[in-house]
Amino acid sequence: MEKHKRNLQTNPTAQTPFAQTYFHGTKAALKIGEFIEPGIHSNYGKKNRAKYIYLTATLDAAIWGAELALGEKPERIYLVEPTGAIEDDPNLTDKKFPGNPTMSYRSKFPFKVVGEITVWQGHSPEQIKTMKDGLAKLADQGIEAIED
């Protein structure tokens, strides 16, 4: 055990699993090892080709992503690993939640699917309806959920 501690101290660049966990909520059925990439039709808004893909470091935000995705397929939460730079999601940070408490990010680089969360608690039907009604009101005002 002591030897293991010394190795970590002498090698500060050693990788540690799950140093940061990221989630992606969707209704797409993906396999471990697959990549989520920009350029696919979005699950939101007008379903335009996505310039960015989104991830979060909070399970709650990923659950919202899965619950609000268009379509009738089952909701899925994946553990993902970014393959390039990520930036704050401007749809949430400083517009709705200053300081990014939802820990929501976007990237132009693929995310590798490294796992799936299969047991999680979704929001109540009332909460989902309230959120969808709010998004519909924004859409009526010409405000898209996804900002490019």
N, C-alpha and C positions, 0 to 999 in steps of 0.2 A: 504494500500500500504506500509506504513512504517513497519507494522508487517511482511510483506513478506520479505522485505529487511533484517530485523533482523534475520529471520529464515535462510536465505541463508548465512549470515555472521557467524552465530553460528554453521552452519553445512557445513564446507568446502568440505566434501565428497559427498554432494548431487549431484545426477545425473542431468545433463542438456541435454535436447534433442539436437541433432545435434552439440555437442561440436566439433566433427570432422565428416565430411561427406566423405564417400568413394563410389566410383562408380565401376561398373564392366560392360564392354562392351562385347557383345556376340551376337550370332544369336540363342541362345537357348531360348525357350519360358518357362519362369519360373513363378511361382505364389508367391505372398507375403507369407512369412512364410517358404518357401522352403529353403534348404541349397545347396550351391555350394560347392562341396567337391573335394579334390584331388583324383586321382585314375581313373577319367573319362578320356576317350580319348580326347586329346587336340584338339582344333579347329585350331591349327597351325602346320606348319612343317610336320613331318611324322605322325602326329596324334597319337603319343605314349601316353601311360597312363601318365597323368600329376602327377608329384611328388609334385608340388606346384600349387596353384591357385593365380591369380593375381588381384590386385585392385589398384585404383589410387584415389588421392584426387583432380584431375583436370578433368573437364568434357571433355576437348579436348583429353586427353590421353584415356579416356573411349570410346570416339567416334572412335578414331583410332582402338581400340580393337574390336569394333563392325564391323567396315568397313573392317578390315583385316581378320576377322574370316572366315574360310572356309565354304562353303555351300551356298545355295540359299535362305535360310530362311530370314525373315526380321531382320534387325539390331535392337538390343535392348540395352538400357542402364538401369541398375538397381542400386538402392541405396542399399548398403550392409553394414552389421555390422560384423566385424571380431569376431570370438569366441575365439581366442587365439592370440599368438604373431604374429606380422608381421615384415618383414625385408625389407630393400631396395632391389629392383629388380636389380640383377647384370647385366641383359641384357641391362639396360639403364644407371644406375648410374656408374659414373667414366669411363665407356667405351664410351658412346656417349654423356652423359650430366652430367659432374662433378657437384656434389652437389645436384643431384636429383631434378632439377627444374620441372620435370614432376610429381613429387610426386607419383612415381610408386613403388609398394610394392608387396611382395609375402608372402605366408603363407602355412604351412602344415595343418592348422586348417580350418574348414569350415567357410564360410561366410553365414550369414542369409540374405535373401532378405527381405528388409523392405519397398521397394517402387520401382517404375519405373518412369524414366523420359520419358515422351511421346512426348514432344515438344523440339526438338533440331535441330541444323543446322549441317549437315554433311560437309565434305570437298568436294572440287570441283572434278569432274571426272579426271581432269588433275593432281591434287595433289595425288589422290588415285593411278592413274597409275604410277606416279613417285615413290611413296612409294613401290608399288608392284614390279616394275622393280628393284628397289634397293634391295629388299628382295630376288628376284629371282637371282640376281647377287651373293648375299651372299650364297644362297643355292648352286649355281653352284660351288662355292669355298669350299663347304663342311661346311659352317657355318650355324648352325641351329638358328632359331629365339628364341627358348626356350633353356635356359641353366639349366641343372639339378644340 
